[in-house]
Amino acid sequence: MSVTVQIDSRRIESEAGVTLFGLAKRMGVRIPTSCSGNGNCRECLVEIAEGGESLNTRAPEEEHLQGDFRLSCRATLEAGSGLVRCQTLQRGAIQIEEKGVRLPCLDVPPPLGPAVTRDGDRVRLDGEEIDRTTGPLHGLAVDLGTTTVSMRLVDLESGRIKASQSFENPQRFGGSDVLARVKFDTDHKGRLLRRTLAGYMSRAIESFGVPTGSIYEVVLVGNPVMRDLFFGLDVYPLGQMPYRSVTEQEFRDGQRPGTHLAKRGKQSLLPIHPDGRVYALPLIGSHVGADMTACLLATGLVREERTVAVMDIGTNTELVIGNRHKLQAASCPAGPAFEGGQIQCGMPALDGAIERVQLEPEQRLGVIGDGRPTGLCGSGLIDLLGELRRTEKINSCGRMTDDSDRFSIDAENDVYLTEEDISQLAQAKAANVAGLHLLHQNYGIDFSDLDVFYLAGGFARHIDLGHARRIGLIPDLPDERIVQVGNAALEGATLALLSVAAREEAGQLVRSIEHVELETFPEFFHCFTDGAQFEPFQSRVTEAIV
């Protein structure tokens, strides 16, 4: 008698009494730990997908965990037979946009001017000698998102990109949105979110195959919660009115020159040169973070004469409108629905995710990896909603027109969308729509006044614009004015890594932007409820707030 245990894609037969951590080691599945599986570091997390009843009850070291998460070193097989399936916090190969496209910064790259330079065999950081070597000088650009993390290894002397990697943010055990992670970090001591993320980032760095001591600087961008969690700062203020990072508050109080952050390599938990540096670009305000600062660098807004909008759609959507003369920014707490979170058959862009949908005249599905469908990722959800509206299978309120409570997209593989799922998507869309309308209203322009509408982020890069317009996710603008730029935040981080001048530009840019607090607008609730309708939103919501 034995138990079949599957961890990620590998299987093994085992007797009772063995931990999942021990079995992972036998199978060659690496689970991060800094205590060798003794239960002290609490980093060796796995998510149980099936067979949890075959394991022991939670140990005291696991009291902080919710749902199906366990510490692999404390999860022990008790049953004599059956199947246990679990996943590490890095599930499979994820399809994430690792680069930007159609960005001004890609047309005319700025001159090289990194903070790390060489003088013979002397390596200098901001002019200070930190090493003696004739070896290569490397840097990392990192886009630290709530759902995904993208990393890029760069040669600092040539500017050449040598390698890149993207993976799911392993902090999902602390919640799928930023406020949930603020609560988790506040309620539990030990900075587990930070340590878990650093463990997976370290694995990615080691996979690049260069001496870790040759990495002298990391430029990191992300929303304020993700950025501050990485630096080990108190994120509690970001969960309370007026939602300000400790760095923003200190800047406002005159205690620091800006909202950027920096830490020596030996303090970063990352395998880089100990006298190197991790540098984070400045945030803009409240929940508009350094990732949007990087997007603005990449799109060249500091020199833009045209009227432009930049929208980085995600769990925490960020918006900026304007040009070099006037810029306004806001954030929208959209939640994880459009990235597959809180949707019954939702999933990240992994193999098996449906990413394209056509219902009529014949049903066609595009599946990542071309295998068996196992769920719907963000672009597939947009397509499905658009098709359900086009074929009149749901009404503008998201209700099924045949009085059912779900639509089956693949009965054989049990992939479907429920009315509750549609409600979650409607609320996520409504937050984005309300933010767009109120920021345009506050700026004093209509959508038709926009010369360019930049859609940033990996999710936005892959959505079908026709379906996005049909359900009212984006303005009803012609295709030539909408530019899907991909991972502009990572491009901006790369710019800052290779150019000290770009960092100075970012600091000036942030100081010139007016942050708008949308929740203070009396029209917000009306715009939100109206924006939950699945129809082109310009005609409805613009009329509602005029």
Long-range contacts (C-beta under 8 A, 24 or more apart in sequence): 1-80, 1-81, 2-80, 2-81, 3-51, 3-54, 3-77, 3-79, 3-80, 3-81, 3-82, 3-83, 3-84, 4-82, 4-83, 4-84, 5-77, 5-83, 5-84, 5-85, 5-86, 6-83, 6-84, 6-85, 6-86, 7-46, 7-86, 7-87, 7-88, 8-87, 8-88, 8-91, 8-92, 9-92, 14-77, 15-77, 15-80, 16-76, 16-77, 16-78, 16-79, 16-80, 17-76, 17-77, 17-78, 18-76, 18-77, 19-72, 19-73, 19-74, 19-75, 19-76, 19-77, 20-46, 20-55, 20-70, 20-72, 20-73, 20-75, 20-76, 20-77, 20-84, 20-86, 21-71, 21-72, 21-73, 21-75, 24-72, 24-88, 29-88, 30-203, 31-72, 31-88, 32-196, 32-199, 32-200, 32-202, 32-203, 33-73, 33-199, 34-195, 34-199, 37-72, 37-73, 38-73, 39-71, 39-73, 39-74, 41-195, 42-71, 42-190, 42-192, 43-192, 43-195, 43-196, 43-199, 44-71, 44-72, 44-73, 45-69, 45-70, 45-71, 45-72, 45-88, 45-89, 45-170, 45-173, 45-196, 46-70, 46-71, 46-72, 46-75, 46-86, 46-87, 46-88, 46-89, 47-86, 47-87, 47-89, 47-173, 48-75, 48-84, 48-85, 48-86, 49-85, 49-86, 49-87, 50-83, 50-84, 50-85, 51-82, 51-83, 51-84, 51-85, 52-84, 53-79, 54-78, 54-79, 54-82, 54-83, 54-84, 55-84, 64-187, 64-188, 64-192, 65-173, 66-173, 67-173, 69-173, 89-168, 89-170, 89-172, 89-173, 89-196, 89-200, 90-167, 90-168, 90-170, 90-200, 90-203, 91-168, 91-348, 91-350, 92-350, 92-351, 93-350, 93-351, 94-148, 94-166, 94-167, 94-168, 94-348, 94-349, 94-350, 95-349, 95-350, 95-353, 95-355, 95-368, 95-377, 96-148, 96-150, 96-166, 96-167, 96-349, 96-458, 96-487, 97-150, 97-166, 97-457, 97-458, 97-461, 97-462, 97-486, 97-487, 98-150, 98-152, 98-164, 98-165, 98-166, 98-487, 98-490, 99-164, 99-486, 99-487, 99-490, 99-491, 100-298, 100-485, 100-486, 100-487, 100-488, 100-490, 100-491, 101-461, 101-484, 101-485, 101-486, 102-483, 102-484, 102-485, 102-486, 103-298, 103-299, 103-485, 103-486, 103-488, 103-491, 104-298, 104-299, 104-300, 105-297, 105-298, 105-299, 105-300, 105-491, 105-492, 105-495, 106-491, 109-159, 110-495, 110-498, 110-499, 110-501, 110-502, 111-499, 112-157, 112-158, 112-159, 112-498, 112-499, 113-498, 113-499, 113-500, 113-501, 114-139, 114-156, 114-217, 114-497, 114-498, 114-499, 114-500, 115-217, 115-277, 115-279, 115-500, 116-156, 116-216, 116-217, 116-276, 118-157, 123-216, 125-216, 125-217, 125-275, 125-276, 125-277, 130-216, 130-273, 130-275, 130-276, 131-213, 131-216, 131-273, 131-275, 133-214, 135-211, 135-214, 136-210, 136-214, 137-214, 137-216, 138-162, 138-210, 138-214, 138-215, 138-216, 139-215, 139-216, 139-217, 139-218, 139-219, 139-497, 139-498, 140-205, 140-215, 140-217, 140-218, 140-219, 140-272, 140-497, 141-218, 141-219, 141-490, 141-493, 141-494, 141-496, 141-497, 142-201, 142-218, 142-219, 142-220, 142-221, 142-222, 142-490, 142-493, 143-221, 143-222, 143-291, 143-294, 143-487, 143-489, 143-490, 143-493, 144-169, 144-197, 144-220, 144-221, 144-222, 144-226, 144-227, 144-230, 144-291, 145-169, 145-222, 145-223, 145-226, 145-291, 145-314, 145-315, 145-489, 146-176, 146-177, 146-178, 146-181, 146-223, 146-225, 146-226, 146-314, 146-315, 146-316, 146-336, 147-172, 147-176, 147-314, 147-315, 147-336, 147-339, 147-341, 147-348, 148-348, 148-458, 149-197, 149-200, 149-201, 149-204, 150-458, 150-487, 150-490, 151-201, 151-204, 151-205, 152-490, 152-493, 152-494, 153-208, 153-210, 153-215, 154-494, 154-497, 154-498, 156-216, 156-217, 156-497, 156-498, 159-498, 161-494, 162-208, 162-210, 163-208, 163-209, 165-204, 165-207, 165-208, 167-200, 167-204, 168-348, 169-197, 169-226, 170-196, 170-197, 170-199, 170-200, 171-196, 171-197, 171-229, 176-315, 176-335, 176-336, 176-341, 176-342, 177-315, 177-316, 177-333, 177-335, 177-336, 177-341, 178-223, 178-225, 178-226, 178-238, 178-287, 178-315, 178-316, 178-333, 179-239, 179-333, 181-225, 181-229, 181-235, 182-225, 182-235, 182-236, 182-238, 182-239, 183-239, 185-229, 185-235, 185-236, 186-235, 186-236, 186-239, 191-232, 193-229, 194-229, 194-230, 194-232, 194-269, 195-269, 197-229, 197-230, 198-230, 198-268, 198-269, 198-270, 201-270, 202-269, 202-270, 202-271, 205-270, 205-271, 205-272, 206-271, 212-271, 212-272, 212-273, 213-272, 213-273, 214-273, 215-265, 215-271, 215-272, 215-273, 215-276, 216-265, 216-272, 216-273, 216-276, 216-277, 217-276, 217-277, 217-278, 217-279, 217-497, 218-268, 218-270, 218-272, 218-276, 218-277, 218-278, 218-279, 219-279, 219-280, 219-281, 219-493, 219-494, 219-496, 219-497, 220-278, 220-279, 220-280, 220-281, 220-290, 220-493, 221-280, 221-281, 221-289, 221-290, 221-291, 221-293, 221-294, 221-489, 221-490, 221-492, 221-493, 221-496, 222-280, 222-289, 222-290, 222-291, 223-287, 223-289, 223-290, 223-291, 223-316, 223-318, 224-248, 224-283, 224-286, 224-287, 224-288, 224-289, 224-290, 225-287, 225-316, 226-289, 227-261, 227-280, 227-283, 227-289, 227-290, 228-261, 230-280, 231-261, 231-263, 231-278, 231-280, 233-261, 238-287, 242-286, 242-517, 243-286, 243-287, 244-285, 244-286, 245-283, 247-283, 248-283, 248-285, 248-286, 258-282, 258-507, 258-510, 258-511, 259-283, 259-510, 260-290, 260-503, 260-507, 279-496, 279-503, 281-492, 281-493, 281-496, 281-503, 281-506, 282-506, 282-507, 282-510, 283-510, 284-320, 284-329, 284-510, 284-513, 284-515, 285-329, 285-513, 285-515, 286-331, 286-515, 286-517, 287-316, 287-318, 287-331, 287-333, 288-318, 288-319, 288-320, 288-329, 288-330, 288-331, 288-515, 289-316, 289-318, 291-318, 291-489, 292-318, 292-320, 292-329, 292-489, 293-492, 293-506, 293-509, 293-510, 294-488, 294-489, 294-490, 294-491, 294-492, 294-493, 294-495, 294-496, 294-506, 295-320, 295-454, 295-456, 295-488, 295-489, 295-492, 296-320, 296-327, 296-492, 296-506, 296-509, 297-492, 297-495, 297-496, 297-502, 297-505, 297-506, 297-509, 298-485, 298-488, 298-489, 298-491, 298-492, 298-495, 299-454, 299-456, 299-485, 299-488, 301-327, 301-509, 302-505, 302-508, 302-509, 306-451, 306-452, 307-445, 307-449, 307-450, 307-451, 308-450, 308-451, 308-452, 308-453, 308-454, 309-436, 309-440, 309-450, 309-452, 309-453, 309-454, 310-454, 310-456, 310-488, 311-432, 311-436, 311-453, 311-454, 311-455, 311-456, 311-460, 311-474, 312-456, 312-457, 312-460, 312-488, 312-489, 313-338, 313-432, 313-455, 313-456, 313-457, 313-459, 313-460, 314-339, 314-457, 314-459, 315-339, 315-341, 317-431, 317-432, 317-435, 319-435, 319-436, 319-439, 320-513, 321-439, 321-440, 321-443, 321-445, 322-443, 326-443, 326-514, 327-509, 327-512, 327-513, 327-514, 328-439, 328-442, 328-443, 328-513, 328-514, 328-515, 328-516, 329-513, 329-514, 329-515, 329-516, 330-435, 330-438, 330-439, 330-515, 330-516, 330-517, 330-518, 331-435, 331-518, 332-431, 332-432, 332-434, 332-435, 332-518, 333-431, 334-428, 334-429, 334-431, 334-432, 335-424, 335-427, 335-428, 335-431, 336-428, 337-381, 337-421, 337-424, 337-425, 337-427, 337-428, 338-378, 338-381, 338-382, 338-425, 338-428, 338-429, 338-459, 339-377, 339-378, 339-459, 340-375, 340-376, 340-377, 340-378, 340-381, 342-424, 343-376, 343-381, 343-417, 343-421, 343-424, 343-425, 344-416, 344-417, 344-418, 344-420, 344-421, 345-375, 345-376, 345-414, 345-415, 345-416, 345-417, 345-421, 346-375, 346-376, 346-377, 346-381, 346-421, 347-374, 347-375, 347-376, 347-377, 348-377, 349-377, 349-378, 349-379, 349-458, 349-462, 350-377, 353-377, 353-380, 354-380, 354-384, 354-409, 354-410, 354-415, 355-379, 355-380, 355-383, 355-462, 356-380, 356-383, 356-464, 357-383, 357-384, 357-387, 357-409, 358-383, 358-387, 359-387, 359-388, 359-390, 359-391, 359-393, 360-387, 360-390, 360-391, 363-409, 365-409, 365-410, 372-413, 373-409, 373-410, 373-413, 373-415, 374-413, 374-415, 375-415, 376-409, 376-415, 376-417, 378-459, 378-462, 378-463, 379-459, 379-462, 379-463, 379-464, 381-417, 381-425, 382-463, 382-464, 382-467, 382-468, 382-471, 382-473, 383-464, 383-467, 384-409, 384-417, 385-422, 385-425, 385-467, 385-471, 385-534, 386-464, 386-466, 386-467, 386-468, 386-470, 386-471, 387-467, 388-417, 389-470, 389-471, 389-534, 389-535, 390-470, 394-422, 394-534, 395-534, 396-533, 396-534, 396-535, 397-533, 397-534, 398-422, 398-423, 398-425, 398-426, 398-532, 398-534, 426-532, 426-533, 426-534, 427-532, 429-471, 429-472, 429-473, 429-531, 429-532, 429-534, 430-527, 430-528, 430-529, 430-530, 430-531, 430-532, 431-528, 431-531, 432-473, 432-531, 433-472, 433-473, 433-527, 433-528, 433-530, 433-531, 433-537, 433-541, 434-518, 434-524, 434-527, 434-528, 434-531, 434-541, 435-518, 436-475, 437-527, 437-531, 437-537, 437-541, 437-542, 437-545, 438-516, 438-518, 438-521, 438-523, 438-524, 438-527, 438-545, 439-516, 439-518, 441-523, 441-545, 442-516, 442-521, 446-542, 447-475, 447-476, 447-477, 447-538, 447-542, 448-477, 450-475, 450-477, 450-481, 451-481, 452-481, 452-483, 453-477, 453-481, 453-482, 453-483, 454-483, 454-485, 454-488, 455-482, 455-483, 455-484, 455-485, 456-485, 456-486, 456-487, 456-488, 456-489, 457-486, 457-487, 457-488, 457-489, 458-486, 458-487, 460-484, 461-485, 461-486, 461-487, 469-536, 470-535, 470-536, 471-534, 471-535, 472-531, 472-533, 472-534, 472-535, 472-536, 472-537, 472-540, 475-537, 475-538, 476-536, 476-537, 476-538
